Amino acid sequence: MIFPPKRTSSPITTRPFTLVELLVVVSIVAVIMGVALSAIKSSPGIDGTARNVGKQLMLTRQYAITQRKHMALLLPEHPATINDSAIIHRDVDGKTFRPCIVEVDSAGMITFEKYVDGTEWLYSNPNVLITATGGTLLVDAPFPEYGGVKPNVKCIVFKPDGTLVGATDAKVEARPDFLTQETMTQPVVVSWLTGRISYPPKTPWEKK
């Protein structure tokens, strides 16, 4: 009986990636990240605004922990009622937020130190207002749109350990302004004890 010759498997050889291949992969990843971040930044409506605020709160908390500093997310608020169509700084108040470094003294007084390098004011959807209630503090902060310093800006302050300054949960709401027919508001809650950020169910909102 004649047996066929045994096949010998040739060893598998691998070659390192070339510089061109690595650059192509890096470029693809950069494009994907850019599209994802653009989608997050431009998310429309109540849900998108709430998620953007929540994301900034998480980044602010992370910065406080890694840099061992007191960090605040500034949330300028409307100086008038929600239905006042003649608000002076309508494009700013209740529409924007930005992280900054603050100092907190033994009496709990908060002093603005500086904005985080590389950050800018982020804006909500044009028909969405951002209101902060409970667990928020006040700080005087530089605000070019006001021609100088804007006093008593609402803010949520994280300690270097990631918990909140104060003993009350902070709550931010993304809600419709008087120009839209939306009827729901999306809250974002920050636990004062843990700094954890959550998104409770939407709640009805009626224009007053």
C-alpha angles and dihedrals in degrees: 000000000000116000120204114245115269116258114234116210113231115229115261111246124203129198128205120253115266122236090250092054092049091050091051091052092047090049092051092049091049091052092049092049091047092053092047094049091046090053091050093048094048098042105141131224136006096322095048093049092048091050092048092051090047091051091051090049090053092048091048091051092047091051091051091054098044096042095038091229138122107261129191135193107215116220111183110205136210112272090211139040122296093252097049105116093189099066109152099220098028094151092054112031112079090359106080145047138185138176123240142169116253138180122230119199128206091269092055095253113150123217125189113239107173145312116266110267114257095019130115137183110289118209132215127226109294092247097045128086126204115215126179121208132172125010092032125128134199130245136168107239136181108259118174092195088066094047094249135347121003110212126221099012111180114241143168111228126205123200121225088262092058098253125117127264104244133029102266132083113254118231129196122185129201104205138161121269123226094273097065134069094223113132102188134077126204116215126207114201128197117198110229092209100050106012088234115156121218139174112223118199118286118270129210117259128194127196113248 
